[in-house]
Amino acid sequence: MTEYIPPTLDWVREQVELYENSGGTEGTTLRETGLPCIVVTHVGNKTGAMRKIPVMRVKVENSYVLIGSYGGRPKNPVWVYNLRANPDVEIRDKTELFKMRVREVSNDQERERLWDAGAKAYPPYNDYQAKTSRQIPVFIAEPA
């Protein structure tokens, strides 16, 4: 069995624990926003360990959009590198679990469409992009 390394930030770890320990009946909204979130289980690119992160719930058809905003910081969140290296993930959306495969979106039209869906679900994404010089990564998680 793969080792699990919990998130280092207290609030992130607490969010994941509440979501997971309740079987997806609690902790399904991000605490500072009150907006729906999902938990993405993925593999660390350096550790090979299981990692879990809560991200905004942006569903498009039967797929999920994952936006690596990191609040507009200059660097990507670590999970971006994990997904690039290990695209097979599990997504918990409330009480449902889905095996999915992610890909980073590079096509401009597809990226714009998915970014717009993300910004509609969580408008601060546009502010985050405005305050950083990096292009915020956009991933799509599709059924495996």
N, C-alpha and C positions, 0 to 999 in steps of 0.2 A: 504494500500500500504506500502511496506517495505521501511524503511528509507535507503537512499543511503549515504554512507560515502566515499568521494573521497580519492584517494591515498594521503599520506602525503608528499611524495617527489614531489617537484615542476615539474620536467621534466616528471615524470610518470603521474601526474595529467593532465598536458598540453597535453601529448600524447593521453591519453584516451579521453579528451574533444575534441580534434581536430578530432579524429577518429569517435567518437560517433556523435558529432554535425554536421559532414559532411555526415552522413549516410554511412560512410565507403568509401568515395571517396577521402579523404585526411588523412594524418597521418598513412598510412598503412605500413610505413617502420620505424623501430626503428632509432631514430635520430643519435645515435653515430655509427651505423653500416651501415645504408642505406639498411638493409635487411628486407624482409617482416615480418610483425608481425600480430597477431590476438589479439582481446580483449576477455578476459575470465571474464564473470560476474558470481559471486559466492556469497555464504552467509558466513559471518563472524562467526567463531565458538564460539566466546565470545559475540559478539554484536548482532548476529542474523540479522545484517544489510546487505544490498546489497553492494558488493565490486566489483571493476573492475580493472583488471591489463592487461597491454600489455605483451605478451610473443612472443618469436620467433615463426614464422610460420613453423612448421614441420608437414607436412601432409603425412600420410601413409595410402594408400587406402582411405577409407571414414572416417578416424579417425585422431586425432591430438595428437602429442606427446608433453607433457608439462614437461619441465626439470627444477627442482628447484635449479638452480645453485647458485643464489645470488652472482655471480661473484667469487665464490670459497671462500666466507666468512666461518667462522667456524660454523655458525648457518644457519638453513633453513630459506628461506623467509617465512613470516607469512602466505602467501596464501597456503603453503603446508599443514599447520594444518587445514586451512579452508576446503580444498578439502578432507582431510581425514575424517573430521567430516560431511561434507555436499557435497556428490558427484554429485549432480545434478547441472549442469552449463548451461550457454548459451554462445556460441562462435560466435563472429562476425568475419567473414573472408571477409574483404572488405564490399560489400553491402549485403552479405548474413548472416542470423542468423540461428544458429542450436541449438536445445535443445539436450544436450548430458549428458552422465553420465561418470564420471571419475573413474578409479581404479588405485591404485598404483601397479606398476609392480614389482613382487618379483621373478618370474621365471627367472633364470639366462640367459637362451637362449633368451627368449623374451626381457628381459631387454637389453641384448647386442645388439640385432637387432635394437631395438628402440633407444638406445643410439647412435649407429652408424649412424642412420638416422638423429638424432639431430646434431651430430658432423659434418656430411656432410653439413647440412644446416648452421651450425654455428661452425666452427672449434675451437674457443676459449673454448668451453665446455670441451675439453680434458685438456687444461691448467688449467681451474678452478678445475677440479677433482684432478689434480696433486698437486695443492697448498692447498687442504683441507684434513683433516683426515676423515671427514664424507663421507659416501657414498651419493652422490647427488641423491635425489629422482627423479624417472621417473614415470610419469603418462601417461595413454592413455585415451583420451576422445573419447568415441564411441557413435554413434547415440542412443538416448534414446528410 
